[in-house]
């Protein structure tokens, strides 16, 4: 799905073309996401949920099965409802 080298580069922010490596895979059956600081990531839709697997060589990179019409569910450290800090400042929690 993704090589160790590409996963490490994504995690380090040094991948030369991150958008080519992220998202649905070329066969349409899998997905690669990078969510720094995430403890867990799942792909969800209206009827199903599929937990993604953390990449062993790259913190924050997750891979797994793609569901149609998906959204991501991210589990982060800290109490539920805590604001998320990112490069744009602090984002409020949205249930």
Backbone bond lengths (Angstrom), bond angles and torsions (degrees), N, CA, C in turn:
res aa  C-N    CA-C-N  psi(-1)  N-CA   C-N-CA  omega(-1)  CA-C   N-CA-C  phi
1 X - - - 1.452 - - 1.526 109.99 -
2 X 1.330 118.05 -50.08 1.465 122.48 175.13 1.529 107.31 -147.28
3 X 1.307 115.91 140.25 1.463 119.45 -179.30 1.532 109.78 -75.46
4 X 1.325 115.93 158.71 1.469 120.10 175.64 1.516 110.83 -58.91
5 X 1.326 116.81 -40.40 1.472 120.86 -179.40 1.521 110.95 -62.43
6 X 1.336 117.31 -47.82 1.466 119.98 179.04 1.522 111.45 -63.07
7 X 1.340 117.38 -40.77 1.458 121.03 179.53 1.530 110.83 -62.89
8 X 1.326 116.86 -44.09 1.472 120.25 178.84 1.525 110.83 -62.79
9 X 1.324 116.64 -41.24 1.469 120.19 179.16 1.531 111.17 -64.72
10 X 1.327 117.33 -39.86 1.463 119.49 176.03 1.518 110.90 -60.60
11 X 1.328 116.52 -47.49 1.463 121.04 -178.53 1.522 112.04 -63.06
12 X 1.320 116.50 -33.94 1.470 120.86 -179.08 1.526 112.69 -85.40
13 X 1.336 116.68 -9.94 1.465 119.74 -177.54 1.509 113.26 76.39
14 X 1.332 117.18 22.47 1.465 120.50 -177.25 1.526 113.04 -115.58
15 X 1.316 118.16 8.89 1.467 120.45 -179.50 1.527 108.89 -66.42
16 X 1.343 118.27 131.83 1.458 120.08 -177.03 1.529 113.69 -68.40
17 X 1.318 118.80 -22.71 1.468 122.22 -179.78 1.526 109.19 -147.48
18 X 1.337 117.56 73.17 1.463 119.65 -173.28 1.528 113.53 -61.23
19 X 1.313 117.90 -31.45 1.459 119.16 -177.20 1.520 112.15 -72.03
20 X 1.319 117.05 -18.77 1.465 120.19 174.02 1.528 111.07 -76.27
21 X 1.335 116.71 -26.13 1.466 120.98 -177.14 1.523 112.86 -94.11
22 X 1.339 117.29 -24.36 1.459 121.86 -175.68 1.521 111.98 -94.09
23 X 1.345 115.31 156.70 1.453 120.70 175.75 1.513 111.82 94.49
24 X 1.337 115.79 -162.80 1.461 119.54 -179.74 1.529 111.36 -61.26
25 X 1.318 116.04 143.92 1.466 120.84 178.54 1.525 109.38 -76.06
26 X 1.322 116.25 165.07 1.467 121.09 -174.89 1.527 112.72 -62.15
27 X 1.344 117.85 -26.20 1.465 119.41 178.86 1.538 112.34 -86.27
28 X 1.362 116.88 -4.27 1.454 121.16 178.02 1.516 115.37 74.75
29 X 1.319 117.30 7.77 1.467 120.44 -177.11 1.526 113.25 -103.73
30 X 1.322 117.81 -18.06 1.456 121.33 -176.53 1.512 111.80 -128.62
31 X 1.329 115.25 174.99 1.462 121.50 179.46 1.518 109.32 -145.58
32 X 1.331 116.09 147.86 1.463 123.99 174.95 1.525 106.67 -124.87
33 X 1.341 117.00 126.46 1.462 121.45 177.63 1.524 109.54 -128.80
34 X 1.332 115.02 154.47 1.464 121.00 174.46 1.518 106.81 -125.88
35 X 1.332 115.39 112.68 1.459 121.90 -179.52 1.524 107.21 -129.37
36 X 1.339 117.54 88.90 1.466 120.28 -177.54 1.535 111.78 -55.17
37 X 1.308 116.01 134.91 1.452 121.97 176.88 1.516 115.27 82.77
38 X 1.327 118.00 -3.50 1.465 120.15 -178.72 1.522 110.80 -72.12
39 X 1.322 115.71 140.31 1.462 121.65 172.66 1.524 110.67 -85.70
40 X 1.338 115.98 -34.53 1.460 121.90 -179.87 1.519 108.59 -154.96
41 X 1.337 115.60 151.67 1.462 122.03 175.98 1.526 107.55 -138.12
42 X 1.321 115.86 136.18 1.458 122.24 174.92 1.516 109.06 -126.42
43 X 1.325 115.52 151.26 1.456 122.29 171.02 1.521 105.55 -98.23
44 X 1.332 117.00 127.36 1.463 120.72 -178.00 1.525 109.74 -129.36
45 X 1.324 115.34 152.04 1.462 121.90 167.38 1.526 107.10 -138.14
46 X 1.310 117.67 -165.08 1.472 119.37 -174.60 1.524 114.01 -66.77
47 X 1.335 117.54 -20.60 1.465 119.43 -175.09 1.527 115.34 -124.59
48 X 1.336 118.27 -16.68 1.462 120.85 -173.59 1.522 111.99 -135.21
49 X 1.324 114.01 164.03 1.464 121.62 173.18 1.521 107.70 -143.92
50 X 1.337 116.16 135.54 1.464 121.28 178.39 1.523 108.13 -130.90
51 X 1.335 116.05 117.52 1.468 120.65 177.84 1.519 109.33 -69.54
52 X 1.322 116.52 136.35 1.462 121.62 174.96 1.520 109.04 -89.96
53 X 1.319 115.69 155.78 1.454 122.37 -177.85 1.522 109.85 -98.76
54 X 1.337 117.87 129.63 1.463 119.32 175.42 1.523 109.72 -64.33
55 X 1.317 116.29 138.92 1.465 119.86 178.10 1.531 107.86 -75.75
56 X 1.330 118.15 129.21 1.465 120.22 -174.90 1.524 114.25 -66.62
57 X 1.326 117.81 -22.61 1.463 120.65 -176.17 1.524 113.11 -99.09
58 X 1.353 117.62 -4.65 1.462 118.59 -171.72 1.528 111.34 -146.83
59 X 1.333 118.32 106.03 1.458 120.77 177.86 1.528 110.84 -59.47
60 X 1.328 115.60 135.67 1.465 120.55 177.56 1.515 115.02 88.22
61 X 1.338 117.84 -7.58 1.463 121.30 177.45 1.527 107.55 -99.81
62 X 1.338 115.79 129.75 1.462 122.57 -177.94 1.520 108.89 -129.67
63 X 1.330 116.29 145.57 1.457 121.58 179.33 1.529 109.77 -135.31
64 X 1.317 115.70 157.34 1.452 118.67 176.23 1.503 112.73 168.06
65 X 1.328 113.89 -162.87 1.461 122.62 -175.85 1.528 110.51 -76.82
66 X 1.308 115.70 137.54 1.461 122.18 178.00 1.522 109.88 -91.66
67 X 1.319 116.34 135.59 1.457 122.33 173.97 1.527 108.67 -106.12
68 X 1.328 118.15 149.09 1.468 118.96 176.35 1.529 110.92 -68.23
69 X 1.311 115.82 146.84 1.472 122.80 177.60 1.527 110.76 53.20
70 X 1.316 115.78 54.16 1.463 120.93 -170.17 1.525 113.73 -91.02
71 X 1.311 113.51 159.53 1.464 125.18 167.24 1.522 105.77 -131.93
72 X 1.312 116.90 164.48 1.461 120.33 177.16 1.524 109.53 -105.15
73 X 1.318 116.40 137.61 1.462 122.69 171.07 1.516 106.54 -110.74
74 X 1.323 116.29 120.26 1.465 121.79 -174.25 1.520 109.48 -114.76
75 X 1.337 116.02 131.94 1.463 122.28 173.50 1.515 107.14 -105.43
76 X 1.316 115.51 123.11 1.468 122.01 -179.59 1.525 109.63 -116.94
77 X 1.340 116.94 160.93 1.464 118.75 176.09 1.525 110.50 -66.49
78 X 1.302 115.50 157.70 1.462 120.31 178.27 1.513 111.33 102.97
79 X 1.317 115.85 172.81 1.457 119.97 -177.74 1.527 111.30 -70.71
80 X 1.329 117.26 150.70 1.465 119.68 175.63 1.523 110.41 -58.03
81 X 1.303 116.23 138.58 1.454 120.76 179.57 1.513 114.05 87.63
82 X 1.336 117.41 -3.20 1.461 119.65 179.06 1.524 109.55 -67.76
83 X 1.332 117.74 144.00 1.462 119.11 178.68 1.526 111.03 -63.79
84 X 1.304 115.47 153.98 1.465 122.45 179.33 1.512 108.32 -102.47
85 X 1.316 116.55 127.64 1.460 120.61 177.07 1.528 108.91 -93.37
86 X 1.314 115.39 133.19 1.468 120.15 178.38 1.520 108.60 -144.49
87 X 1.312 117.40 -174.37 1.457 121.99 -178.26 1.522 113.78 -64.83
88 X 1.327 117.66 -12.86 1.456 121.35 -178.43 1.524 112.04 -100.84
89 X 1.316 117.74 5.37 1.452 121.14 -176.50 1.511 110.08 111.36
90 X 1.305 116.74 -149.80 1.461 121.36 -177.64 1.520 109.21 -103.11
91 X 1.333 115.41 127.08 1.460 120.93 179.14 1.519 108.80 -102.35
92 X 1.326 118.51 135.48 1.464 119.56 178.74 1.519 110.77 -71.01
93 X 1.323 115.09 153.94 1.470 120.16 177.11 1.526 108.43 -70.76
94 X 1.333 115.88 137.43 1.466 120.83 174.25 1.522 107.85 -121.09
95 X 1.313 118.04 118.97 1.470 120.36 -178.40 1.532 111.88 -66.82
